[in-house]
Amino acid sequence: MYRRGVSGALISLVERIIPKKLLKRYEFLIYSAGMEFLASEYIVISLLLALIVAILVGMFSTVLNAVIAFLGAFVGVAYAYPYWRMTKRIDEMERFLPDAFFYLASSLRAGISFSEALEELSTAKFGALTDEFRRTVAEIRKGRSVIEALRAFALRNRRSAVIYRSMMIIIEALERGAPMSDVLVSVANDARELIRIQQERKASTGMQTMFFIITSGFIGPLILALTGKITQSISGAGTGIVLPVEEIQKVIFGFVLIQAVISGLGIGVIREGRYTAGLKYALILLIMSGAVYRLMMKIKLGFF
């Protein structure tokens, strides 16, 4: 595809540098987040926004902080924001999923076909789930079979175990010619129970999550920053003690960031049972702990 201007050249460059397999995986994340961009386009947008943030930081700070700001802004825009939108979208879809299946079952019991019931469902108000069913109906109208369109629906949303499992059961029931109204009611009840269990798990692990956030995001960096200040205060010609203060502070700062990442991954395992679910918490704790540490290191305390 021919593209004009600097942005077009950057998009073409990204498509040549990044392997197509990775671009397709990233594009799947962008689509799951409900964002109408190609993977290469959104990567270029993320790079430009990160560059603007780095320039602004560099005007008032050091080159190192500008580089850190660039990396943080790029990761935030390119990954954290789409991941947050995808998570929010999946949560909304899971919340409406049982009601949508009950709606579909009632339409079938009224005597219409499954395809017609899907068309009715695509006009109902079930948030992001309605958009997914609307796309499924559009694919059926273009000649795709109902089963293939539903399978594409499941694959697009396979990050949600509830949605993927429910849709695959419905597809199997369609292939075997099972009574779909009864199957839909059973799947809806099963999905509602799974969602209830997930909510109970999140509620029951709230205290542990809060403990990780407070200790790794605030108390830990605060104490380690004070340790760095103590090291700085006792090192000097007046005390007769010479310590590699800068190296020690770099090691402490690295430990703060590593602790934040590990704690974030731990929160993901506790709340959702997956390390990958902890990436969003790790990013939040990374920013929080780094900011607390840097702030404490710049504050002048009377006894140091």
Buried (B, 14 or more C-beta within 10 A) or exposed (E): EEBEEEEBEBBBEBBEEBEEEEBEEBBBBBBBBBBEBBBBBBBBBBBBBBBEBBEEBBEEEEEEBBEBBBEBBBBBBBBBBBBBBBBEBBEBBBBBBBBBBBBBBBBBBEEEEBEBBBBBBBEBEBBBBBBBBBBBBEBBEEEBEBEBBBBBBBEBBBBBBBBBBBBBBBBEBBEEEBEBBEBBBBBBEBBBEBBEEBEEEEEEBEEEBEEBBEBBBBBBBBEBBBEBBEBBEBBEEEEEEEEEBEEBBEEBBEBBBEBBBBBBBBBBBBBBEEEEBBBBBBBBBBBBBBEBBBEBBEEEEEEE
